Amino acid sequence: MSDIEQRLANVRARIEAAVRSSGRVAGTVKLLAVTKSKPANDIREAYAAGQRAFGENYAQELEQKAAELADLDDIEWHFIGHLQTNKAKVVARVAHVVHTVDKPDLVRELHKRLTAYGRTMRALAEVNVSGESQKHGANPDDLAVLLSAVESVQTLTLRGLMTVAPADDDVATMRAFEGLVALRDTHGGPARLPELSMGMSDDLELAIEAGSTLVRVGTAIFGERS
Ligand SMILES: *Cc1c(COP(=O)(O)O)cnc(C)c1O
């Protein structure tokens, strides 16, 4: 077994254990393998071990890897980085899912580009639940308008909410995850927002306990980023 294959198996086991100990239904948490700064060959190794969903943070890097890996035709690309409107074009051309929709202007730009490419994407709204100034994402007060904007365009399918929790301590982390769940419940619940993208290498167990459906894991699979 390669290192990546071994670590991927470990992460899958962690997810299954957390699902079980939370009393949740098996198979309700999906693993997104986060590959920023890692070479395309690492993605091939994870793909060979059965992984299909991959997350990238930078538009140019996503574009380059998608081109290098064009032969893997059932790969699913998720864009999880902060997205400026001037990079929306690249993401609209390549990604299947965008986790970081944070303002109506970006919705309009993605719609324009997707329309031009004759494509559609699934979309999650990123929320800055903890209110830390260095974090991206919509202010919870602006979420209603943002969600309506996503639903108003034909090229995006609203799927849920995403957040990055503070890494300070478990209490602050859990508060952010539970905050995202509460926002989901005040904005239509699972019927409107079935996906909650939350949890990373260090906090995926807490995220699953809180109700995550999509964990984004980099370091625990591919090792430290240089
Ligand atoms: C890098 C990144 C991850 C993965 O973080 P790890 O700690 O390496 O698992 C998850 N989500 C986002 C938004 C990221 O930028």
The ligand as a Gaussian input file, in Angstrom:
#p B3LYP/6-31G(d) Opt

LIG

0 1
 C       -6.769000      23.498000       3.083000
 C       -8.211000      23.425000       3.382000
 C       -8.796000      22.275000       3.925000
 C       -7.989000      21.058000       4.346000
 O       -7.320000      21.325000       5.525000
 P       -6.442000      20.183000       6.275000
 O       -6.246000      20.720000       7.629000
 O       -5.172000      20.060000       5.482000
 O       -7.237000      18.938000       6.238000
 C      -10.171000      22.265000       4.113000
 N      -10.946000      23.322000       3.787000
 C      -10.428000      24.450000       3.275000
 C      -11.322000      25.578000       2.944000
 C       -9.049000      24.538000       3.073000
 O       -8.538000      25.682000       2.573000

